Amino acid sequence: MSIVLKGVMQSPVTPLHDDFSPDYETFEKLIDFHVRTGATAISWPHHKAESHNFTMPQRKALAEVAIKAVNKRVPVSIHVSALAVEDSFDLAKHAQAAGADAIIAITPYFWKYSPESIYNYFVALGTSIDLPMIAYNSPSYLDGIEFTSELTTRLLERLPNLIAMKEASFDSEKFFEILKAAKKVRPDFSMIAGVEYLLPSISLGGAGSYSSAGAICPYLCVQLYEACINNQWDKARELQYKLAQLWSLFRDQYPSSLKGGMVIMGRPVGPTSAPLPTASPERIKFIEKNLIELGIVDTEPHGW
């Protein structure tokens, strides 16, 4: 059951055909690209992968492509959260049967659940499979519903397979309090930043990040991680400033801006599912201008 989660882990976008159906062939190429350019783990489908827009058969098929493409080179976790709780349990069982190394799950969608309801949900999900489980905390997406240090402690005491958390609150105080509580129960617990804010998270004891900018500039992301773990703080600060500018660029019209940036880098992955916008030619030119000014175009890999 033991897997190591640290470093720059990739949560890929989902390539689509013009009719918005999954492009399985390009998805396989994208997964392979991420592993070859330094990803220490693959986790799919996070929200930027447009997970809510796929049918359950499509999500299962794409999960199988990801697992096969990685071919055990790095750990693969499958995000199983869905609007229907029954679908989450079904996706978790499928992930285990398909050969995933772990599952990841966010707090249930939309309603304002109590901490006890969240606890009961994660206990039921975590005990339904034999895989390691990663919790996903993103209160900004879920109207303030979140993990607390107290809830995390209770879950760790109940679930031996709860090994990590993706913490996407962008709140250093919450990040630290949850990590401090988790380490008391499980010293090898991994706290993973939601995007590349590695400088503040690693300095607090974080293990790495689920990358967004890695679709555009994987080398820069790895350089930042290595600077942090080697205590090269001046270099890390400079790289973090650059990645913060990139995140500001991509989060506007997310994830279409990210997909637009991939066009510039020679890795087109098709449109973004409606009603989300697809990056317009004007938006792509704007992104390209910023990538050139940041020195990304000349220093990062082009094509697959």
Buried (B, 14 or more C-beta within 10 A) or exposed (E): EEBBBBBBBBBBBBBBEEEBEBBBEBBBBBBBBBBEBBBBBBBBBBBBBBBEBBEBEBBBBBBBBBBBBBEEEBBBBBBBBBEEBEBBBBBBBBBBEBBBBBBBBBBBBEEEBEBEBBBEBBBEBBEBBEBBBBBBBBBEBBEEBBBBBEBBBBBBEEBEBBBBBBBBBBBBEBBBBBBEBBBEBBEEBBBBBBBBBBBBBBBBBBBBBBBBBBBBBBBBBBBBBBBBBEEBEEBBEEBBEBBBBBBEBBBEBBBBBBBBBBBBBEBBBBBBBEEBEBBEEEBBEBBBEBBEEBEBBEEBBEEE
